[in-house]
Amino acid sequence: MSTEAMLRRLRRELLDGGLYGCLLVRDLRTGQELGIEPDVQLPTASLVKIPLALATLDRIRRGELDGATALDVRPGRITTPGPTGLSRFRHPARIAIDDLLYLSTCVSDGTAADALFGLTPPAEVAGILRRLGLRGISVRHTMRELSRTPAERFDAAQAHLAHALAIDAGTQGHGHRLPQLDVARANSGSARAYVDLLQALWTPTTIHPDVADQVRGLMSHNVLRHRLAPDFSTDATTWSSKTGTLLNLRHEIGVVEHTDGSAFAIAVLTESLVPANAQPGADALMAQAARTLRDHLRQL
C-alpha cells in the first residue's frame, strides 16, 4: 500500500472510531517520519509532566535543588475516578523531591506534580524549555487546574454529560469554553513538538546527558500501560512513555527501542467524539494507528 493510501485509511479509521487524531512517528536514526495532522496544537493534560521532570532534574543538576530534600505535601483528597497517588491521599505526607518525580512521572500523580511546580512554576518550566531550544510546548498552569472541570461536578452515572460538554463546547480553532481544553489558555503542544522533545531526550545535544538519562529512566517505569503499550511491548522492545487524559482527551507519547538498535519516537494526541468515560476501543485504535505508522516507516 502506498504511503498516501495508508494515511487516508488511518484517518478514516480514526474518525469511524470516534477519534480526531494528531500523530507523528519518527525514526530516531534516520529522521524519517510519518504523521497525521502533526502540527495541530491540542491541550496536553498530563503530558506536561515530562517537561516538568526535565526542568526539575535540570535544576537539580545545576545545584539549584537537592533531590533528597523532603517536602511536606498536603493530601489531594480527590474522590472522583482517575487521579492517582498523593491525589487520593487523605493525610499529609513528607516526600523527597526525587520520589515526587517518580510519583508525578511514573504514576501520573497530579498532587506530586504540583509540589514540583511549587519549586519550579509553569513560567520557569517554559523558560527552561526555551533555553534548551525546545519550541511548541506551552506550560501555563499547574495540575490543580485539571481537577476543576465539569467531571468533578457530576457523579459517575452522569460522567457522559461532562464529556458531551467537552465535545460540544469547542471551536474549530481548538478554543473552548472550558479553559483546560482551550489551547490559548491550557498547557498545550503538538505531536511534532512532543516528538522533538523525545528526540532531544533520546539523542541529547542541548539537554545534559545525565538529565536526559534520568528522564528516560522515569518514562521507562511508567505504570500506565493500557493505551499504546500493548502494541509496542515485546521481549524484543522497550517502551518508555507518558500518558495524558482529561475528559475527551486521550494522549500518549513514547519511544520504542528495538534490540537491533533502531528507535522510534511516537506521539498520539486525540480528541474523542464519543461522550463516554470508558473507551477501551479508542485506546486500542490509537495503538493500532501508531503501530501502523511505525511498521510502514520501517519498510521505507
C-alpha beads as a LAMMPS data file, in Angstrom:
LAMMPS data file: protein, C-alpha beads

300 atoms
299 bonds

1 atom types
1 bond types

-500.0 500.0 xlo xhi
-500.0 500.0 ylo yhi
-500.0 500.0 zlo zhi

Masses

1 110.0

Atoms # bond

1 1 1 0.000 0.000 0.000
2 1 1 1.300 3.484 -0.852
3 1 1 2.024 5.942 1.962
4 1 1 -0.787 8.250 0.822
5 1 1 -3.337 5.421 0.727
6 1 1 -2.234 4.208 4.150
7 1 1 -2.622 7.681 5.669
8 1 1 -6.079 8.093 4.102
9 1 1 -7.132 4.741 5.540
10 1 1 -5.872 5.628 9.016
11 1 1 -7.683 8.986 9.001
12 1 1 -10.908 7.224 8.032
13 1 1 -10.481 4.518 10.667
14 1 1 -9.808 7.060 13.406
15 1 1 -12.885 9.102 12.520
16 1 1 -15.027 5.977 12.165
17 1 1 -13.869 5.043 15.665
18 1 1 -14.866 8.437 17.050
19 1 1 -11.380 9.977 17.275
20 1 1 -9.852 13.138 15.914
21 1 1 -6.170 12.232 15.907
22 1 1 -2.861 14.059 15.604
23 1 1 0.000 11.586 15.240
24 1 1 3.688 11.574 14.405
25 1 1 6.187 8.717 14.306
26 1 1 9.896 9.491 13.699
27 1 1 12.806 7.136 13.135
28 1 1 15.425 8.488 15.531
29 1 1 18.269 7.029 13.457
30 1 1 17.289 8.382 10.042
31 1 1 14.970 11.289 10.843
32 1 1 12.285 9.916 8.529
33 1 1 8.773 10.467 9.822
34 1 1 5.112 9.872 9.067
35 1 1 2.167 11.660 10.605
36 1 1 -1.405 12.836 10.539
37 1 1 -2.042 16.481 11.472
38 1 1 1.241 16.549 13.454
39 1 1 1.372 20.341 13.835
40 1 1 -2.098 20.873 15.326
41 1 1 -1.958 22.240 18.869
42 1 1 -4.065 20.438 21.480
43 1 1 -4.328 20.716 25.272
44 1 1 -1.880 18.166 26.629
45 1 1 -3.119 17.321 30.155
46 1 1 -0.557 15.152 31.987
47 1 1 1.957 15.123 29.126
48 1 1 3.235 18.353 30.700
49 1 1 4.748 16.240 33.472
50 1 1 7.623 15.332 31.136
51 1 1 8.718 18.985 30.678
52 1 1 8.232 19.382 34.451
53 1 1 10.502 16.407 35.161
54 1 1 13.079 17.705 32.696
55 1 1 13.082 21.170 34.289
56 1 1 13.280 19.774 37.841
57 1 1 16.147 17.421 37.045
58 1 1 17.980 20.185 35.175
59 1 1 17.754 22.380 38.265
60 1 1 18.995 19.513 40.455
61 1 1 21.984 19.065 38.135
62 1 1 22.790 22.771 38.343
63 1 1 22.658 22.655 42.134
64 1 1 19.542 24.809 42.487
65 1 1 17.603 21.928 44.041
66 1 1 18.581 18.832 46.011
67 1 1 16.715 15.662 45.096
68 1 1 16.966 14.440 48.693
69 1 1 15.118 17.475 50.084
70 1 1 11.856 16.339 51.684
71 1 1 8.694 18.410 51.234
72 1 1 5.508 18.406 53.287
73 1 1 2.722 17.668 50.820
74 1 1 -0.940 18.242 51.578
75 1 1 -3.269 15.404 50.544
76 1 1 -5.271 15.746 47.358
77 1 1 -8.385 14.116 48.813
78 1 1 -9.829 13.674 45.329
79 1 1 -12.583 11.069 45.230
80 1 1 -13.592 11.115 41.553
81 1 1 -12.229 8.263 39.381
82 1 1 -8.889 8.803 37.665
83 1 1 -6.352 10.599 39.886
84 1 1 -3.603 8.518 41.471
85 1 1 -1.070 8.582 44.299
86 1 1 -0.986 11.577 46.619
87 1 1 -4.002 12.984 44.807
88 1 1 -6.061 10.348 46.635
89 1 1 -4.251 10.592 49.990
90 1 1 -6.306 11.697 52.991
91 1 1 -3.412 12.764 55.233
92 1 1 -0.271 14.900 54.795
93 1 1 2.947 13.192 53.705
94 1 1 6.639 14.116 53.736
95 1 1 8.323 13.101 50.480
96 1 1 11.705 13.793 48.839
97 1 1 11.898 15.642 45.521
98 1 1 13.354 12.540 43.813
99 1 1 10.356 10.492 44.952
100 1 1 7.917 13.210 43.882
101 1 1 9.476 12.948 40.415
102 1 1 8.706 9.230 40.392
103 1 1 5.115 9.742 41.521
104 1 1 4.497 12.607 39.084
105 1 1 6.008 10.937 36.029
106 1 1 5.524 7.206 36.517
107 1 1 2.209 7.189 38.396
108 1 1 0.920 10.461 36.866
109 1 1 0.195 11.868 40.325
110 1 1 -1.127 15.416 39.942
111 1 1 -0.581 16.364 43.584
112 1 1 3.081 15.281 43.361
113 1 1 3.421 17.286 40.147
114 1 1 2.005 20.379 41.841
115 1 1 4.525 20.025 44.669
116 1 1 7.222 20.139 41.980
117 1 1 5.507 23.087 40.272
118 1 1 5.715 24.825 43.645
119 1 1 9.504 24.655 43.269
120 1 1 9.610 25.376 39.530
121 1 1 6.477 27.294 38.462
122 1 1 4.978 26.831 34.987
123 1 1 6.580 30.012 33.602
124 1 1 10.012 28.808 34.737
125 1 1 9.467 25.370 33.217
126 1 1 8.534 27.079 29.942
127 1 1 11.674 29.214 30.183
128 1 1 13.892 26.147 30.655
129 1 1 12.328 24.557 27.560
130 1 1 13.121 27.696 25.552
131 1 1 16.699 27.773 26.849
132 1 1 17.122 24.185 25.690
133 1 1 15.787 25.097 22.241
134 1 1 12.536 23.159 22.628
135 1 1 9.655 25.023 20.991
136 1 1 5.946 24.417 20.546
137 1 1 5.104 23.250 24.089
138 1 1 3.175 25.721 26.268
139 1 1 3.326 25.367 30.058
140 1 1 0.816 27.760 31.615
141 1 1 -0.743 26.237 34.728
142 1 1 -0.402 23.606 37.428
143 1 1 -2.181 20.258 37.523
144 1 1 -4.668 21.540 40.099
145 1 1 -6.476 23.330 37.283
146 1 1 -7.276 19.952 35.711
147 1 1 -9.339 18.941 38.744
148 1 1 -11.750 21.837 38.232
149 1 1 -13.730 20.555 35.262
150 1 1 -17.410 19.529 34.982
151 1 1 -16.317 15.907 35.557
152 1 1 -15.844 16.753 39.248
153 1 1 -19.387 18.170 39.467
154 1 1 -21.214 15.080 38.180
155 1 1 -21.468 11.678 39.795
156 1 1 -20.182 8.602 37.978
157 1 1 -23.556 7.864 36.381
158 1 1 -23.519 11.322 34.753
159 1 1 -19.930 11.317 33.515
160 1 1 -21.163 11.302 29.930
161 1 1 -22.603 14.790 30.464
162 1 1 -19.150 16.217 31.189
163 1 1 -17.815 14.525 28.078
164 1 1 -20.682 15.834 25.977
165 1 1 -19.885 19.372 27.143
166 1 1 -16.204 18.853 26.349
167 1 1 -17.081 17.699 22.835
168 1 1 -19.742 20.274 22.031
169 1 1 -18.269 23.440 23.577
170 1 1 -15.152 23.664 21.425
171 1 1 -14.417 25.683 18.305
172 1 1 -12.786 24.694 15.030
173 1 1 -9.632 26.526 16.105
174 1 1 -9.460 24.458 19.320
175 1 1 -10.719 27.252 21.504
176 1 1 -13.083 26.097 24.242
177 1 1 -15.462 27.327 26.928
178 1 1 -13.551 25.168 29.408
179 1 1 -10.143 26.778 29.993
180 1 1 -8.483 23.377 30.461
181 1 1 -9.450 22.494 26.868
182 1 1 -8.632 25.863 25.276
183 1 1 -5.239 25.799 23.541
184 1 1 -4.787 29.515 24.189
185 1 1 -5.112 29.036 27.965
186 1 1 -4.201 25.418 28.707
187 1 1 -0.912 23.567 28.732
188 1 1 -0.684 22.651 25.067
189 1 1 1.513 21.240 22.342
190 1 1 1.549 19.379 19.063
191 1 1 2.544 15.839 18.179
192 1 1 5.611 17.276 16.427
193 1 1 6.649 19.362 19.446
194 1 1 6.473 16.316 21.708
195 1 1 8.362 14.123 19.239
196 1 1 11.024 16.851 19.147
197 1 1 11.167 16.652 22.955
198 1 1 11.509 12.862 22.812
199 1 1 14.298 13.133 20.254
200 1 1 16.087 15.664 22.477
201 1 1 15.855 13.189 25.376
202 1 1 16.967 10.109 23.441
203 1 1 19.691 11.818 21.379
204 1 1 20.635 14.701 23.680
205 1 1 22.521 17.741 22.433
206 1 1 21.253 20.749 24.377
207 1 1 19.952 18.626 27.285
208 1 1 22.679 17.401 29.629
209 1 1 23.177 13.631 29.072
210 1 1 22.689 12.839 32.775
211 1 1 19.372 14.715 32.841
212 1 1 18.189 13.045 29.638
213 1 1 19.119 9.637 31.039
214 1 1 17.119 10.245 34.221
215 1 1 14.006 11.360 32.308
216 1 1 14.273 8.310 30.045
217 1 1 14.520 6.139 33.150
218 1 1 11.371 7.638 34.618
219 1 1 9.463 7.128 31.368
220 1 1 10.600 3.501 31.189
221 1 1 8.881 2.907 34.547
222 1 1 5.518 4.381 33.545
223 1 1 2.894 2.182 35.214
224 1 1 0.008 3.300 32.954
225 1 1 0.326 0.827 30.096
226 1 1 -3.218 0.379 28.791
227 1 1 -3.024 2.614 25.719
228 1 1 -0.077 2.224 23.312
229 1 1 1.999 -0.216 25.363
230 1 1 0.131 -3.375 24.237
231 1 1 1.252 -2.739 20.647
232 1 1 4.856 -1.830 21.453
233 1 1 5.867 -4.010 24.415
234 1 1 7.583 -7.282 23.492
235 1 1 10.619 -9.266 24.599
236 1 1 12.497 -7.564 21.750
237 1 1 11.491 -3.982 22.524
238 1 1 11.477 -1.414 25.316
239 1 1 8.546 1.006 25.531
240 1 1 9.066 4.219 27.545
241 1 1 6.117 6.584 27.689
242 1 1 3.792 9.086 29.316
243 1 1 0.014 9.254 29.003
244 1 1 -2.278 12.250 29.247
245 1 1 -6.029 12.056 29.864
246 1 1 -8.630 14.732 30.534
247 1 1 -12.329 14.474 29.699
248 1 1 -12.361 13.602 25.968
249 1 1 -8.587 13.982 25.523
250 1 1 -6.560 10.766 25.205
251 1 1 -2.829 11.138 24.576
252 1 1 0.368 9.164 24.797
253 1 1 3.961 9.890 23.838
254 1 1 6.809 7.438 23.953
255 1 1 9.829 5.811 22.359
256 1 1 10.009 2.186 21.268
257 1 1 13.560 0.800 21.194
258 1 1 14.347 -2.429 19.358
259 1 1 17.127 -4.896 20.067
260 1 1 18.590 -4.144 16.614
261 1 1 19.352 -0.600 17.801
262 1 1 16.517 1.154 15.997
263 1 1 14.272 3.538 17.920
264 1 1 11.081 5.372 17.027
265 1 1 9.629 8.405 18.786
266 1 1 5.830 8.371 18.813
267 1 1 3.236 10.969 19.768
268 1 1 -0.505 10.312 19.573
269 1 1 -2.776 13.170 20.647
270 1 1 -6.513 12.635 20.250
271 1 1 -9.909 14.121 20.981
272 1 1 -12.737 11.630 21.374
273 1 1 -16.025 12.490 19.698
274 1 1 -17.904 9.946 21.842
275 1 1 -19.419 11.190 25.158
276 1 1 -18.269 8.317 27.354
277 1 1 -15.681 7.958 30.105
278 1 1 -14.526 4.373 29.491
279 1 1 -13.489 3.822 25.863
280 1 1 -11.055 0.898 25.625
281 1 1 -11.771 0.696 21.918
282 1 1 -10.408 4.228 21.458
283 1 1 -7.192 3.298 23.282
284 1 1 -6.802 0.223 21.079
285 1 1 -7.452 2.279 17.946
286 1 1 -4.773 4.806 18.961
287 1 1 -2.270 1.993 19.398
288 1 1 -3.227 0.368 16.115
289 1 1 -2.769 3.646 14.216
290 1 1 0.616 4.315 15.821
291 1 1 1.766 0.750 15.153
292 1 1 0.705 1.020 11.501
293 1 1 2.728 4.225 11.067
294 1 1 5.769 2.660 12.749
295 1 1 5.545 -0.517 10.677
296 1 1 5.180 1.454 7.426
297 1 1 8.114 3.692 8.348
298 1 1 10.362 0.658 8.981
299 1 1 9.675 -0.539 5.456
300 1 1 10.596 2.725 3.723

Bonds

1 1 1 2
2 1 2 3
3 1 3 4
4 1 4 5
5 1 5 6
6 1 6 7
7 1 7 8
8 1 8 9
9 1 9 10
10 1 10 11
11 1 11 12
12 1 12 13
13 1 13 14
14 1 14 15
15 1 15 16
16 1 16 17
17 1 17 18
18 1 18 19
19 1 19 20
20 1 20 21
21 1 21 22
22 1 22 23
23 1 23 24
24 1 24 25
25 1 25 26
26 1 26 27
27 1 27 28
28 1 28 29
29 1 29 30
30 1 30 31
31 1 31 32
32 1 32 33
33 1 33 34
34 1 34 35
35 1 35 36
36 1 36 37
37 1 37 38
38 1 38 39
39 1 39 40
40 1 40 41
41 1 41 42
42 1 42 43
43 1 43 44
44 1 44 45
45 1 45 46
46 1 46 47
47 1 47 48
48 1 48 49
49 1 49 50
50 1 50 51
51 1 51 52
52 1 52 53
53 1 53 54
54 1 54 55
55 1 55 56
56 1 56 57
57 1 57 58
58 1 58 59
59 1 59 60
60 1 60 61
61 1 61 62
62 1 62 63
63 1 63 64
64 1 64 65
65 1 65 66
66 1 66 67
67 1 67 68
68 1 68 69
69 1 69 70
70 1 70 71
71 1 71 72
72 1 72 73
73 1 73 74
74 1 74 75
75 1 75 76
76 1 76 77
77 1 77 78
78 1 78 79
79 1 79 80
80 1 80 81
81 1 81 82
82 1 82 83
83 1 83 84
84 1 84 85
85 1 85 86
86 1 86 87
87 1 87 88
88 1 88 89
89 1 89 90
90 1 90 91
91 1 91 92
92 1 92 93
93 1 93 94
94 1 94 95
95 1 95 96
96 1 96 97
97 1 97 98
98 1 98 99
99 1 99 100
100 1 100 101
101 1 101 102
102 1 102 103
103 1 103 104
104 1 104 105
105 1 105 106
106 1 106 107
107 1 107 108
108 1 108 109
109 1 109 110
110 1 110 111
111 1 111 112
112 1 112 113
113 1 113 114
114 1 114 115
115 1 115 116
116 1 116 117
117 1 117 118
118 1 118 119
119 1 119 120
120 1 120 121
121 1 121 122
122 1 122 123
123 1 123 124
124 1 124 125
125 1 125 126
126 1 126 127
127 1 127 128
128 1 128 129
129 1 129 130
130 1 130 131
131 1 131 132
132 1 132 133
133 1 133 134
134 1 134 135
135 1 135 136
136 1 136 137
137 1 137 138
138 1 138 139
139 1 139 140
140 1 140 141
141 1 141 142
142 1 142 143
143 1 143 144
144 1 144 145
145 1 145 146
146 1 146 147
147 1 147 148
148 1 148 149
149 1 149 150
150 1 150 151
151 1 151 152
152 1 152 153
153 1 153 154
154 1 154 155
155 1 155 156
156 1 156 157
157 1 157 158
158 1 158 159
159 1 159 160
160 1 160 161
161 1 161 162
162 1 162 163
163 1 163 164
164 1 164 165
165 1 165 166
166 1 166 167
167 1 167 168
168 1 168 169
169 1 169 170
170 1 170 171
171 1 171 172
172 1 172 173
173 1 173 174
174 1 174 175
175 1 175 176
176 1 176 177
177 1 177 178
178 1 178 179
179 1 179 180
180 1 180 181
181 1 181 182
182 1 182 183
183 1 183 184
184 1 184 185
185 1 185 186
186 1 186 187
187 1 187 188
188 1 188 189
189 1 189 190
190 1 190 191
191 1 191 192
192 1 192 193
193 1 193 194
194 1 194 195
195 1 195 196
196 1 196 197
197 1 197 198
198 1 198 199
199 1 199 200
200 1 200 201
201 1 201 202
202 1 202 203
203 1 203 204
204 1 204 205
205 1 205 206
206 1 206 207
207 1 207 208
208 1 208 209
209 1 209 210
210 1 210 211
211 1 211 212
212 1 212 213
213 1 213 214
214 1 214 215
215 1 215 216
216 1 216 217
217 1 217 218
218 1 218 219
219 1 219 220
220 1 220 221
221 1 221 222
222 1 222 223
223 1 223 224
224 1 224 225
225 1 225 226
226 1 226 227
227 1 227 228
228 1 228 229
229 1 229 230
230 1 230 231
231 1 231 232
232 1 232 233
233 1 233 234
234 1 234 235
235 1 235 236
236 1 236 237
237 1 237 238
238 1 238 239
239 1 239 240
240 1 240 241
241 1 241 242
242 1 242 243
243 1 243 244
244 1 244 245
245 1 245 246
246 1 246 247
247 1 247 248
248 1 248 249
249 1 249 250
250 1 250 251
251 1 251 252
252 1 252 253
253 1 253 254
254 1 254 255
255 1 255 256
256 1 256 257
257 1 257 258
258 1 258 259
259 1 259 260
260 1 260 261
261 1 261 262
262 1 262 263
263 1 263 264
264 1 264 265
265 1 265 266
266 1 266 267
267 1 267 268
268 1 268 269
269 1 269 270
270 1 270 271
271 1 271 272
272 1 272 273
273 1 273 274
274 1 274 275
275 1 275 276
276 1 276 277
277 1 277 278
278 1 278 279
279 1 279 280
280 1 280 281
281 1 281 282
282 1 282 283
283 1 283 284
284 1 284 285
285 1 285 286
286 1 286 287
287 1 287 288
288 1 288 289
289 1 289 290
290 1 290 291
291 1 291 292
292 1 292 293
293 1 293 294
294 1 294 295
295 1 295 296
296 1 296 297
297 1 297 298
298 1 298 299
299 1 299 300
